[in-house]
Amino acid sequence: MKKRTYVSCLIILFFILNSFVTHSVFGQDISLVEKILDKHKETLKQNKVKNVLPSILKELKKPENHAELIQKDLTQLFANPEGLKEITDKIDEEFITLLKEDSGVQAVFNDTDFHNLIQDKDAIGELARLIKADWLEFKIRNVHILLLLLIVVVCLFTLGKGADWLVDEAVVLSTQWGLGKAVIGATIVSIGTTTPEAAVSVLSAIQGEPGLALGNAVGSIICDTGLILGLASLIAPLSFNRELASRLSNVQVSAGILMVLACFPWSSPAKVFTQGGTLHQYIGIVFVVLLGLYIWQSIRWAGAITPASEPDEDTEHKRSNTYVTLLKLIGSIALVVISAQILIPTVKTLAIRFNVPEEIVAATLVAFGTSLPELVTAITAVRRGHGELAVGNIIGADILNVLFVAGVSAAATPIGLQASGKFFQFLFPAMVVILIVFRIGIFVSGSQLKRPFGVVLVATYVLVTILSYIFSVDMH
């Protein structure tokens, strides 16, 4: 079984590397979008362009705007950027300034190939998406559809197998260290599964997209607590140590409220719903310190609650292999995370190939992608009868999204993380509500989260998602 998994990993690596030479292997012609991306890649990589241009292109591809756009004299239109405002009111001064002052952006808009591309609104949408895409998604999109399907199958297999190993090794480690499964799930496992989110958020903050960094943390909390924990408890009741779970849940809710208070504009509270606030760099550093205190305190609580057992020869032997178990656990987490990182852009590419609207793709796969490791871990833990590990993993992931993901991201940039008015209008209230609903569930559920409460959590998540559509708020 292990050999098959290793072979599967090699197959994934082969197909990803193969995507670099797909055109020569399959004889595909380079698309007009790729041609423009390649010709103007230095300009399109700039943060100020990545922050503004994709949203403008999405506006231009709308049927009503696109119909008017293709009737215009494009050369004159882009020579006089204010004329774009006649097409859509959402083209703001920042974009007009960019188009006037940046010679690289002027070159893009005056390019004959761009004028040809703008006749096709689907191509406009593809260009907008790929300007924001990471290198993996950009490479995967060139893979042949049959290879994409095979990559999906292999990723699903390695994702499931990695989750199996992760749960097994986490249970073994909790026994060897004399800690509860919830603590292992809330610390080591959660740190492993949230590290990719932290990496993405830190890079986003450094590259001038602080809203994305903070939105990633808040959106993950909403998805983890409402959808993932709800689905897990629908599969089977989740058993847990009530005393330990109650303490961890108090930290979970407190961390969420602390982030809201830290972002609140105390100097100008009247502007909270319009201008929003900032998670300052020094607050990010405080969050990182609190992260260390949280891990230390969690271990102390577990040591006080978990009854100590008399060591025997088997226990001593197991403890001698603790480092091996820890390495296996880290390897399992890496397999889950890497499989998820490859699976999501592959499925996104397949969905677009099959003409699934990109709005649906963005609202499901993009928002769901960063929480996939927590999902497979929770479901596998429940299936194997380790509900305490699933509960600990989700609680820990929520705490780490505040102290680790948002904290490190804010600490990494002098300007901190900007929380726009939409955070205070919708995202922060939704996050706090779903955390409080879960805390109430811990309080009233005894020693198990049962299926009726799973229904409540999922229903709360669905309600929040529907409201996000109504108010046009991106939850990630």
Buried (B, 14 or more C-beta within 10 A) or exposed (E): EEEEBEEBBEBBEEBBEBBEEBEEBEEEEEBBBBBBBEBBEEBBEBEBBBBBBBBBBBBBBBEEBBEBBBEBEBEEBBEEBEBBBEBBEBBEEEBBEBBEEBEBBBEBBEBEBBBBBBEBBEBBBBBBBBBBBEEBBBBBBBBBEEBBEBBBEBBBBBBBBBBBBBBBBBBBBBBBBBBBBBBBBBBBBBBBBBBBBBEBBBBBBBBBBBBBBBBBBBBBBBBBBBBBBBBBBBBBBBBBBBEBBEBBBEBBBBBBBBBBEBBBBEEEEEEBEEBBBBBBBEBBBBBBEBBEEBBEBBBEBBBEBBEEEEEEEEBEEBBEEEEEBBEBBBBBBBBBBBBBBBBBBBBBBBBBEEEBEBEEBBBBBBBBBBBBBBBBBBBBBBBBEBBBBBBBBBBBBBBBBBBBBBBBBBBBBEEBBBBBBBBBBBBBBBBBBBBBBBBEBBEEBEBBBBBEBBEBBBEBBEBBBEBBEEEEBBBB
